Amino acid sequence: MFSCAYHFSLDFRFLFPALGGLLYGYDIGSTSSATISIQSASFSGISWYNLSSVEVGLITSGSLYGALIGSILAFNIADFLGRRKELILSAVLYLVGALITAVAPNLAILIIGRVLFGTGIGLAMHAAPMYIAETAPSQIRGLLISLKEFFIVLGMVAGYVVGSLLVETVAGWRYMYGVSTPLAVIMGIGMWWLAESPRWLLLRAIQGKGDARDLKDTAINCLCRLRGEAFGDTAPAQVEEILNELAFVGEEKEVTFGEVFQGKCLKALTIGCGLVLFQQITGQPSVLYYAASILQSAGFSAASDATRVSILLGLLKLIMTGVAVLAVDKLGRRPLLLGGVSGIVVSLFLLGSYYIFLNDAPLMAVGALLVYLSFGPIGWLMISEIFPLRLRGRGLGVAVLVNFGANALVTFAFSPLEAWLGAGTLFYLFGVIGLVSLLFIFFVVPETKGLTLEEIEAKCL
């Protein structure tokens, strides 16, 4: 049993890696308003506000292309740096990217800032779920990993709120992006203070990448710091148990590139990459990044009106994500996934019908966005726990790369595709993809509730 004090202490520590999700979510919410602000002749505060749809797409998706770069970097450096240092590096990139974006004198510098910020997103979204998965007790692992997704949605709501307040301020888009800087500083300081992942240290020990005795002692110390002093008496036994389990499943072998696409890791890749791919190609980035624009086309013509309704959408998503976070370790992963994706399908077909048949009923567009529940926290939770430990850094790196690659492509392509196909047809297309994703979840995705990471590897792969 865990005491209330233990819960508070543990949860408090996990706020710092979750801040990486908060900054990612804030980028989504603020960009929704920033793309309106930066194109305003009255409020952009710049002479180059007359942007084409492609240029708007580059601003919107610039952070996602950066996230692709971060994902590629993570694939090669994550196991060398460790989860904690990777999160510190992501905080530095968040800070530099936000500052450059906020003071950008022209479009080219603005996009460079967006890409640097996005590189921080790629590293954070790779390292944060791994760090939490490897340091959290299995009884509440789902809750704590899902906390990162809750912070993503919380960041979105904050972005919508800040955007609503600043969308009719001269150069408001600069302030929207500048707000990220103090959060990046807090994240970096917090991760500097936190202990390293004991499982990562033990993996290095069992693979001979350092003095095994020193790494084992450090792992015990880190486990005590993460779980609290009361855990100190049992920490050595826990470390021995983890070492034995790692040896049993063959984690001492060196990872080869080809092995990521074989055996257990291939099955984990199929599950993890399938989830994040469907999460993006069902239109989630389009609905979230372009929420304010969708609402403008639905009849909320004033920028401030559209961004305020976006806040309502964000708050509802925050509530639903909070429910999923609290329920994930009780109800399980699969039921929440099936329910959330069903909400996506209903929402997308309603949006398609609004644009094609019922464009005189703007409340339908609002209602459709309200039931757009998304995959919630479960997609990121699954990819953080499904990979074998020895392959987790690189396997999760591939999944994050697929996630942001699809995200960037869909986000960039939304405006041109909307102009070509029409919004109604495009949302219908996303809805059909949503139906396919339901079949994938039902037939392919396993339930991992209540299992340790080692049990998941043994029983689900």
C-alpha positions in Angstrom: 0.0 0.0 0.0 1.1 3.5 -0.7 0.6 6.3 1.8 -0.9 9.7 0.8 2.5 11.3 1.5 4.2 8.8 -0.8 1.6 9.5 -3.6 2.2 13.2 -3.3 6.0 12.9 -3.2 6.1 10.6 -6.2 3.6 12.6 -8.2 5.4 15.8 -7.5 8.6 14.4 -8.9 6.9 13.3 -12.1 5.7 16.8 -12.8 9.0 17.8 -14.2 9.2 15.3 -17.1 5.5 15.9 -17.7 6.4 19.6 -18.3 7.8 18.5 -21.6 4.2 17.5 -22.5 2.8 20.8 -21.2 5.1 22.8 -23.5 4.1 20.6 -26.5 0.5 21.1 -25.7 1.0 24.8 -25.2 2.6 25.0 -28.7 -0.6 23.4 -30.2 -3.0 25.7 -28.4 -1.0 28.9 -28.9 -0.3 28.2 -32.6 -4.0 27.9 -33.2 -4.3 31.6 -32.3 -0.8 32.7 -33.5 -1.7 31.7 -37.1 -4.6 34.1 -36.9 -2.6 36.9 -35.2 0.3 36.7 -37.6 -1.9 37.1 -40.7 -3.8 40.1 -39.3 -3.0 43.4 -41.1 -4.1 45.2 -37.8 -2.5 43.1 -35.1 0.4 41.2 -36.6 2.9 44.0 -36.1 4.9 42.9 -39.1 5.0 43.9 -42.8 5.1 40.3 -44.1 1.7 39.3 -42.7 0.2 38.4 -46.1 1.2 34.7 -45.9 0.2 32.0 -48.4 -1.4 28.8 -47.2 1.9 27.0 -47.7 3.7 29.5 -45.5 1.0 29.2 -42.8 1.5 25.4 -43.0 5.2 25.8 -42.5 4.7 28.0 -39.4 2.1 25.5 -38.0 4.1 22.4 -38.8 7.6 23.8 -38.2 7.7 22.5 -34.7 6.6 19.1 -36.0 9.5 19.0 -38.5 11.7 19.9 -35.6 10.2 17.0 -33.6 11.2 14.7 -36.5 14.8 15.9 -36.1 14.5 15.3 -32.3 13.1 11.8 -32.9 16.0 10.9 -35.2 18.5 12.3 -32.6 16.8 10.4 -29.8 17.1 7.1 -31.8 20.9 7.5 -31.8 21.7 9.2 -28.5 19.0 8.2 -26.0 20.6 5.0 -24.7 24.0 6.8 -24.4 22.7 10.0 -22.7 20.1 8.4 -20.5 16.5 9.5 -20.0 17.2 12.4 -17.5 20.0 14.1 -19.6 17.8 13.8 -22.7 15.0 15.7 -20.9 17.5 18.4 -19.8 18.6 18.8 -23.4 15.0 19.1 -24.6 14.4 21.9 -22.0 17.4 23.8 -23.4 16.0 23.5 -26.9 12.5 24.5 -25.8 14.1 27.7 -24.3 16.2 28.6 -27.3 13.5 27.9 -29.8 10.8 29.9 -27.9 13.2 32.9 -27.6 14.1 32.9 -31.3 10.5 32.5 -32.4 9.3 35.3 -30.2 11.9 37.9 -31.5 12.0 36.6 -35.2 12.5 39.5 -37.6 11.3 37.6 -40.6 9.6 34.3 -41.7 12.8 32.4 -42.2 14.1 33.1 -38.6 10.6 32.4 -37.3 10.6 28.9 -38.9 14.1 28.2 -37.5 12.9 29.0 -34.0 9.8 26.7 -34.6 12.1 23.9 -35.7 14.4 24.2 -32.7 11.4 24.3 -30.3 10.1 21.2 -32.1 13.4 19.4 -31.7 12.9 19.8 -28.0 9.4 18.3 -28.4 10.8 15.3 -30.2 13.3 14.6 -27.4 10.9 15.3 -24.6 8.1 13.1 -26.1 10.7 10.3 -26.5 12.4 10.5 -23.0 9.5 11.5 -20.7 7.3 8.4 -21.2 10.4 6.2 -20.9 11.6 7.9 -17.7 8.2 7.6 -16.1 7.6 4.0 -17.2 11.0 2.9 -15.9 10.7 4.6 -12.5 7.1 4.3 -11.6 5.5 1.4 -9.6 3.4 -0.9 -11.9 0.3 -0.2 -9.8 0.2 3.4 -10.8 2.4 3.4 -13.9 -0.5 4.0 -16.2 -1.7 7.0 -14.1 1.8 8.6 -14.0 2.6 8.1 -17.7 -0.9 9.4 -18.6 -0.1 12.4 -16.5 2.1 13.5 -19.3 -0.8 13.4 -21.7 -2.9 15.3 -19.2 -0.2 18.0 -19.2 -0.3 18.1 -23.0 -4.0 18.9 -22.9 -3.5 21.3 -20.0 -0.9 23.1 -22.1 -3.3 23.2 -25.0 -5.9 24.9 -22.8 -3.3 27.4 -21.5 -2.3 28.1 -25.2 -5.9 28.7 -26.1 -6.4 31.0 -23.1 -3.2 33.0 -23.8 -4.1 33.1 -27.5 -7.6 34.4 -26.7 -6.2 37.2 -24.6 -3.5 38.2 -27.1 -5.0 37.5 -30.5 -6.1 41.2 -30.8 -2.9 42.6 -29.3 -0.3 44.1 -31.7 2.4 41.5 -32.2 0.4 39.2 -29.9 1.9 36.1 -31.6 5.3 37.0 -30.3 4.0 37.0 -26.7 2.1 33.8 -27.2 5.4 32.0 -28.1 7.5 33.8 -25.5 5.3 32.5 -22.7 7.1 29.1 -23.1 10.4 30.4 -21.8 9.9 30.3 -18.0 8.3 26.9 -18.3 11.3 25.5 -20.1 13.6 26.9 -17.4 11.6 25.2 -14.7 11.6 21.9 -16.6 15.4 22.0 -17.0 16.1 22.8 -13.3 13.6 20.2 -12.2 15.2 17.4 -14.4 18.7 18.5 -13.2 17.5 17.8 -9.6 15.8 14.5 -10.3 17.5 11.1 -10.2 18.4 9.0 -13.2 16.3 6.0 -14.2 17.4 3.0 -12.1 16.4 0.6 -14.9 18.6 2.4 -17.4 21.6 2.3 -15.0 21.0 -1.4 -14.5 20.8 -2.0 -18.2 24.2 -0.3 -18.6 25.5 -2.5 -15.8 24.3 -5.8 -17.3 25.7 -4.8 -20.8 29.1 -3.9 -19.3 29.0 -0.2 -20.1 30.6 0.9 -16.9 31.6 -0.5 -13.5 28.8 -2.9 -12.6 29.2 -2.4 -8.8 29.1 1.4 -9.1 26.1 1.4 -11.4 24.2 -1.0 -9.1 24.9 1.3 -6.1 23.8 4.3 -8.0 20.6 2.5 -9.1 19.8 1.8 -5.4 20.4 5.4 -4.5 18.3 6.6 -7.4 15.5 4.2 -6.5 15.5 5.5 -2.9 15.4 9.1 -4.1 12.5 8.4 -6.5 10.4 6.2 -4.1 11.2 7.9 -0.8 13.4 7.1 2.2 10.8 4.6 3.5 11.7 2.4 0.4 15.4 2.3 1.4 15.4 -1.0 3.2 13.8 -2.8 0.2 15.7 -1.0 -2.6 18.6 -3.4 -2.8 16.3 -6.4 -3.1 14.2 -4.6 -5.8 17.4 -3.8 -7.7 18.5 -7.5 -7.6 15.0 -8.5 -8.8 15.2 -6.2 -11.8 18.7 -7.4 -12.6 17.5 -11.1 -12.5 14.6 -10.3 -14.7 16.8 -8.4 -17.2 19.2 -11.4 -17.3 16.3 -13.8 -17.7 14.9 -12.1 -20.8 18.4 -11.6 -22.4 18.8 -7.9 -21.9 22.6 -8.2 -21.6 23.0 -8.5 -25.4 24.1 -5.4 -27.4 21.4 -3.9 -29.5 21.8 -4.0 -33.3 19.9 -1.8 -35.7 18.2 -4.7 -37.5 17.1 -6.3 -34.2 14.7 -3.4 -33.7 12.7 -4.8 -36.7 12.7 -8.4 -35.6 11.0 -10.7 -33.1 9.4 -9.1 -30.0 10.4 -5.6 -30.9 8.8 -5.9 -34.4 5.5 -6.9 -32.7 5.9 -3.9 -30.2 6.7 -1.7 -33.2 3.5 -2.8 -35.0 1.4 -2.0 -31.9 3.2 1.2 -31.0 3.7 2.7 -34.5 0.2 1.6 -35.5 -1.4 3.5 -32.6 0.6 6.7 -33.1 0.1 6.6 -36.9 -3.7 6.2 -36.6 -3.7 9.0 -33.9 -2.3 11.4 -36.5 -3.9 10.3 -39.8 -7.4 10.5 -38.2 -6.8 14.2 -38.4 -6.0 14.9 -34.8 -3.3 17.5 -35.5 -5.6 19.3 -38.0 -8.5 19.5 -35.6 -6.3 20.7 -32.7 -4.0 23.2 -34.6 -6.8 24.6 -36.7 -9.5 24.6 -34.1 -9.8 28.4 -34.1 -9.8 28.5 -37.9 -12.5 25.8 -38.1 -14.6 27.8 -35.7 -14.1 31.0 -37.7 -15.4 29.2 -40.8 -18.3 27.8 -38.7 -19.6 31.3 -38.1 -17.5 32.7 -35.2 -16.0 35.3 -37.5 -14.2 37.4 -34.9 -10.8 36.0 -34.0 -11.5 36.6 -30.3 -14.8 34.7 -30.5 -13.2 31.7 -32.2 -10.3 31.5 -29.8 -12.7 31.7 -26.8 -14.7 28.8 -28.1 -11.4 26.9 -28.5 -10.9 27.3 -24.8 -14.2 25.6 -24.2 -13.1 22.7 -26.4 -9.8 22.5 -24.6 -11.4 22.4 -21.2 -13.7 19.6 -22.2 -10.7 17.6 -23.6 -8.9 18.3 -20.3 -11.7 16.9 -18.3 -12.0 13.8 -20.5 -8.3 13.3 -20.3 -8.4 13.7 -16.5 -11.1 11.0 -16.4 -8.9 8.7 -18.6 -5.8 9.3 -16.4 -7.7 8.4 -13.2 -9.4 5.3 -14.8 -6.6 3.8 -16.9 -5.2 1.6 -14.2 -8.7 0.4 -13.2 -10.5 0.1 -16.5 -7.5 -0.9 -18.7 -6.0 0.5 -21.9 -8.2 -1.2 -24.5 -11.7 0.0 -23.3 -10.5 3.6 -23.1 -8.9 3.4 -26.5 -12.0 2.0 -28.2 -14.2 4.6 -26.5 -12.0 7.5 -27.4 -11.6 6.5 -31.0 -15.3 6.0 -31.4 -15.7 9.6 -30.3 -13.2 10.6 -33.0 -15.2 8.8 -35.7 -18.5 10.4 -34.7 -16.9 13.8 -34.5 -15.3 13.6 -38.0 -18.4 12.4 -39.7 -20.4 15.3 -38.0 -17.8 17.8 -39.2 -17.9 16.4 -42.7 -21.7 16.6 -42.7 -21.6 20.2 -41.4 -19.4 21.4 -44.2 -21.3 19.6 -47.0 -24.9 19.6 -45.9 -25.5 21.7 -42.9 -23.3 24.8 -43.1 -26.1 27.0 -41.8 -25.9 25.2 -38.4 -22.6 26.4 -36.8 -23.5 24.7 -33.5 -23.0 21.3 -35.2 -19.4 22.2 -35.9 -19.0 23.1 -32.2 -20.7 19.9 -31.1 -18.5 17.9 -33.4 -15.4 19.4 -32.0 -16.7 18.8 -28.4 -17.0 15.0 -29.0 -13.6 14.8 -30.6 -12.1 12.8 -27.7 -9.0 11.5 -29.5 -6.8 8.6 -28.4 -6.3 10.4 -25.1 -3.3 9.4 -23.0 -3.4 5.7 -24.0 -1.3 5.8 -27.2 1.7 7.4 -25.5 1.2 5.1 -22.5 1.2 2.0 -24.7 4.4 2.9 -26.6 6.2 3.7 -23.3 5.5 0.3 -21.8 5.3 -2.2 -24.8 9.0 -2.3 -25.8 11.6 -4.6 -24.2 13.9 -2.5 -22.0 17.1 -3.3 -24.1 15.3 -2.1 -27.2 13.1 0.6 -25.6 15.2 3.6 -26.4 15.4 2.8 -30.1 12.0 1.2 -30.5 10.3 4.2 -28.9 12.5 6.4 -31.0 11.0 4.8 -34.2 7.5 5.2 -32.8 8.0 8.8 -31.9 9.5 9.4 -35.4 6.4 7.8 -37.0 4.2 9.9 -34.7 5.7 13.3 -35.6 6.3 12.4 -39.3 2.6 11.7 -39.7 1.7 14.7 -37.5 3.9 17.1 -39.6 2.6 15.7 -42.9 -1.1 15.9 -41.9 -0.7 19.4 -40.3 1.1 20.8 -43.3 -1.2 19.1 -45.8 -4.5 20.1 -44.2 -4.8 23.6 -45.7 -3.9 22.6 -49.3 -6.1 19.4 -49.0 -8.9 21.5 -47.7 -8.6 23.9 -50.6 -8.5 21.0 -53.1 -11.0 18.5 -51.7 -13.2 20.7 -49.5 -13.3 20.5 -45.7 -16.3 18.1 -45.7 -14.7 15.5 -48.0 -11.5 15.8 -46.0 -13.2 15.1 -42.7 -15.1 12.2 -44.1 -11.8 10.8 -45.3 -10.4 11.1 -41.8 -13.5 9.4 -40.4 -13.0 6.4 -42.6 -9.4 6.1 -41.4 -10.9 6.3 -37.8 -13.0 3.2 -38.5 -9.9 1.3 -39.7 -8.1 2.3 -36.5 -10.9 0.9 -34.4 -10.4 -2.5 -36.1 -6.7 -2.3 -35.5 -7.2 -1.6 -31.8 -9.7 -4.4 -31.4 -7.6 -7.1 -33.1 -4.0 -6.1 -32.5 -3.6 -4.0 -29.3 -3.1 -6.1 -26.1 -4.2 -5.2 -22.5 -1.2 -4.3 -20.3 -3.1 -3.2 -17.1 -1.4 -4.2 -13.9 1.6 -5.9 -15.5 5.3 -5.0 -14.8 7.4 -4.0 -17.7 9.1 -7.4 -17.6 5.7 -9.2 -17.5 4.5 -7.2 -20.5 7.6 -8.4 -22.4 7.0 -12.0 -21.4 3.2 -12.2 -21.9 2.2 -9.7 -24.6 5.1 -10.0 -27.1 
